[in-house]
Amino acid sequence: MTRTLIIGGNRGIGLALAAEHLRRGHHVIVTCRQRTAELDALGVEVVEGVEVTDSNSLQRAEQSVSPGNIDRLIVNAGVLETERFDALDEHAFANIEKQFNVNAIGPLRAVHAFQARLQPGSRVGILTSRMGSMADNGSGGYYGYRMSKAAVNAAGKSLANDLRPRGVAVALLHPGFVRTGMTGGQGDVDPAQAAAGLSDRLDALSLESSGRFWHANGSELPW
Ligand SMILES: NC(=O)c1ccc[n+]([C@@H]2O[C@H](COP(=O)([O-])OP(=O)(O)OC[C@H]3O[C@@H](n4cnc5c(N)ncnc54)[C@H](OP(=O)(O)O)[C@@H]3O)[C@@H](O)[C@H]2O)c1
């Protein structure tokens, strides 16, 4: 059975990804900081107390996951703050650092912590955002979010190069504008629809297509 591990799956898109992979017949493992009733209701393997800004916590999680390789590692955890240029006070700069730590360094920590579980044929999906695209930035603002997602795109590209000799493919994935807690319920699609598209992208991922930036709807995005 295909084993899929989702980092940060207690709510939102991560929870929907867990449900979608369960529907597709995978053995699903979810890490989270704190479990929720919705996650428990899925009946998947859960590792609680996992904080992506803490390498030790991720290494403990790697030890706690049931024995076996990970065929699909999805790093979903992320945060959004909304800094504006005319209001860059110390609080805003602290939020920019926080977003870097969670959104950019967190996925690198997570893939590094679980690398021993990745085998030839394993696939890694990193939830990024088109807000990290330089080419797509027509409105400014959102300094920490845009910078951290651009940085995780750079990390994902390096991971694609570094993991290719091990037979592991990596995709940078934008889920669309999704109605979750992060967007205050605004968006074009529900988490379930985004999760189905993201899962299709990972089904199609190969070493040939590794290191590219995809929208959940299947279109390729510019860096
Ligand atoms: N929604 C959109 O329109 C949209 C668009 C583009 C990209 N994305 C990306 O998609 C991913 C999921 O977003 P979402 O909309 O589902 O957001 P969400 O509803 O706010 O959920 C965020 C998830 O990340 C987890 N998380 C946050 N900080 C964490 C940390 N330090 N350690 C471990 N887990 C942490 C949260 O866990 P807790 O419950 O413990 O906080 C939660 O499970 C994010 O990477 C986001 O940037 C979303």
PDBQT file of the ligand as one rigid body, heavy atoms in Angstrom, charges set to zero:
ROOT
HETATM    1  N1  LIG A 301      -5.617  28.701   1.320  1.00  0.00    +0.000 N 
HETATM    2  C1  LIG A 301      -5.044  29.196   0.226  1.00  0.00    +0.000 C 
HETATM    3  O1  LIG A 301      -5.693  29.892  -0.594  1.00  0.00    +0.000 OA
HETATM    4  C2  LIG A 301      -3.589  28.939  -0.049  1.00  0.00    +0.000 A 
HETATM    5  C3  LIG A 301      -3.036  29.498  -1.240  1.00  0.00    +0.000 A 
HETATM    6  C4  LIG A 301      -1.697  29.250  -1.528  1.00  0.00    +0.000 A 
HETATM    7  C5  LIG A 301      -0.934  28.443  -0.700  1.00  0.00    +0.000 A 
HETATM    8  N2  LIG A 301      -1.471  27.925   0.444  1.00  0.00    +0.000 N 
HETATM    9  C6  LIG A 301      -0.605  27.107   1.285  1.00  0.00    +0.000 C 
HETATM   10  O2  LIG A 301      -1.234  25.862   1.553  1.00  0.00    +0.000 OA
HETATM   11  C7  LIG A 301      -0.819  25.367   2.840  1.00  0.00    +0.000 C 
HETATM   12  C8  LIG A 301      -2.056  25.066   3.688  1.00  0.00    +0.000 C 
HETATM   13  O3  LIG A 301      -2.810  26.279   3.836  1.00  0.00    +0.000 OA
HETATM   14  P1  LIG A 301      -4.287  26.321   4.463  1.00  0.00    +0.000 P 
HETATM   15  O4  LIG A 301      -5.033  27.299   3.645  1.00  0.00    +0.000 OA
HETATM   16  O5  LIG A 301      -4.825  24.954   4.664  1.00  0.00    +0.000 OA
HETATM   17  O6  LIG A 301      -3.947  27.009   5.856  1.00  0.00    +0.000 OA
HETATM   18  P2  LIG A 301      -4.598  26.829   7.321  1.00  0.00    +0.000 P 
HETATM   19  O7  LIG A 301      -6.023  26.410   7.194  1.00  0.00    +0.000 OA
HETATM   20  O8  LIG A 301      -4.259  28.068   8.051  1.00  0.00    +0.000 OA
HETATM   21  O9  LIG A 301      -3.764  25.585   7.905  1.00  0.00    +0.000 OA
HETATM   22  C9  LIG A 301      -2.400  25.753   8.143  1.00  0.00    +0.000 C 
HETATM   23  C10 LIG A 301      -1.849  24.414   8.628  1.00  0.00    +0.000 C 
HETATM   24  O10 LIG A 301      -0.437  24.589   8.897  1.00  0.00    +0.000 OA
HETATM   25  C11 LIG A 301      -0.185  24.172  10.229  1.00  0.00    +0.000 C 
HETATM   26  N3  LIG A 301       0.920  24.918  10.817  1.00  0.00    +0.000 N 
HETATM   27  C12 LIG A 301       1.070  26.265  10.851  1.00  0.00    +0.000 A 
HETATM   28  N4  LIG A 301       2.203  26.593  11.506  1.00  0.00    +0.000 NA
HETATM   29  C13 LIG A 301       2.776  25.417  11.882  1.00  0.00    +0.000 A 
HETATM   30  C14 LIG A 301       3.957  25.085  12.585  1.00  0.00    +0.000 A 
HETATM   31  N5  LIG A 301       4.791  26.045  13.039  1.00  0.00    +0.000 N 
HETATM   32  N6  LIG A 301       4.246  23.767  12.811  1.00  0.00    +0.000 NA
HETATM   33  C15 LIG A 301       3.412  22.812  12.355  1.00  0.00    +0.000 A 
HETATM   34  N7  LIG A 301       2.264  23.058  11.692  1.00  0.00    +0.000 NA
HETATM   35  C16 LIG A 301       1.958  24.348  11.454  1.00  0.00    +0.000 A 
HETATM   36  C17 LIG A 301      -1.498  24.457  10.961  1.00  0.00    +0.000 C 
HETATM   37  O11 LIG A 301      -1.520  23.749  12.189  1.00  0.00    +0.000 OA
HETATM   38  P3  LIG A 301      -2.116  24.432  13.560  1.00  0.00    +0.000 P 
HETATM   39  O12 LIG A 301      -3.578  24.072  13.588  1.00  0.00    +0.000 OA
HETATM   40  O13 LIG A 301      -1.328  23.787  14.632  1.00  0.00    +0.000 OA
HETATM   41  O14 LIG A 301      -1.885  25.922  13.455  1.00  0.00    +0.000 OA
HETATM   42  C18 LIG A 301      -2.486  23.955   9.924  1.00  0.00    +0.000 C 
HETATM   43  O15 LIG A 301      -2.564  22.541   9.927  1.00  0.00    +0.000 OA
HETATM   44  C19 LIG A 301       0.075  26.465   3.427  1.00  0.00    +0.000 C 
HETATM   45  O16 LIG A 301       1.424  26.144   3.190  1.00  0.00    +0.000 OA
HETATM   46  C20 LIG A 301      -0.317  27.702   2.650  1.00  0.00    +0.000 C 
HETATM   47  O17 LIG A 301       0.688  28.670   2.623  1.00  0.00    +0.000 OA
HETATM   48  C21 LIG A 301      -2.781  28.153   0.772  1.00  0.00    +0.000 A 
ENDROOT
TORSDOF 0
